[in-house]
């Protein structure tokens, strides 16, 4: 499958027009998705409270926001009792490492983030009567036995594998959200996020687009695990942020879960060759053994999100890779050679 190089255009955030100003907590606000969300919410003139423990979040992601009087940074780990931040109108829970190498470093902390962190944020939401959105994941489907995956598919997850701390943690968080909705009247929304990429990704986070971009730009062979026949669906970050905000803005009856992702499916091998083609590089690829529990297929059915939220991604993979490439070129110039992925 070939990826062409489209004509570039500006990818600046576009304001969605005048709205009532809200106080919005973004847990994990210095991370990849969280920082993009903070930028967009501030652009819409809301007051944004960014809460992050900076284990995987990066200060560079939010550096431009620190001087904004509507931006409040709180360094805190959500597994601990929350500090007094005053009333909030909305809460986005994006606080958990999403890349397997990162969340597997301390699997117990990953579980605590997903479970204790969810409880702490849900308690705050109930006390403030705030809307709260849980960033769940396509990983709740595990190594799926059906494709594309719809929200009623219950998944195929190994509860005792190396990815279980994240997969099962997210599944438990969904249960907590549902139980708070049923018993405490929490105003919940649950988004199941599929592979997302774009500027502000950590170059060393171990995710496939980060790995391929850094390897290609540094002149190293691209590393494919397995035969490269496994598939993923890649959603550009601005599309994902639009989906999350559409879900938050939906009526309280739209509790979810909602799949958010790009339904266009690519093999990992096609992604690798597409990136090399864009850069005009020869196809030099190293193959390694597939990690345990790595999903063979991942593709969202977004019928529900399209119907209820009027949402669908707009940016193709070829376009998104071209918007992302300059970011990685800049990051690579600043990286030490020892950090470049092999």
Secondary structure by P-SEA (a helix, b strand, c coil): cbbbbccccccccccccccccccccccccccaaaaaaaaaaaaaccbbbbbbccccccccccccccccccbbbbbccccccccccccccbbbccccccccccccccaaaaaaaaaaaaaaaaaaaaaacbbbbbbcccccccccccccccccccccccccccaaaaaaaaaaaaaaaaaaaaccccbbbbbbcccccccccccccccaaaaaaaaaaacccccccccccbbbbbbcaaaaaaaaaaaaaccccccccccccccccccaaaaaaaaaaaacccbbbbbcccccccccbbbbccccccccccccccccaaaaaaaaaaaaaaaaaacccccccc
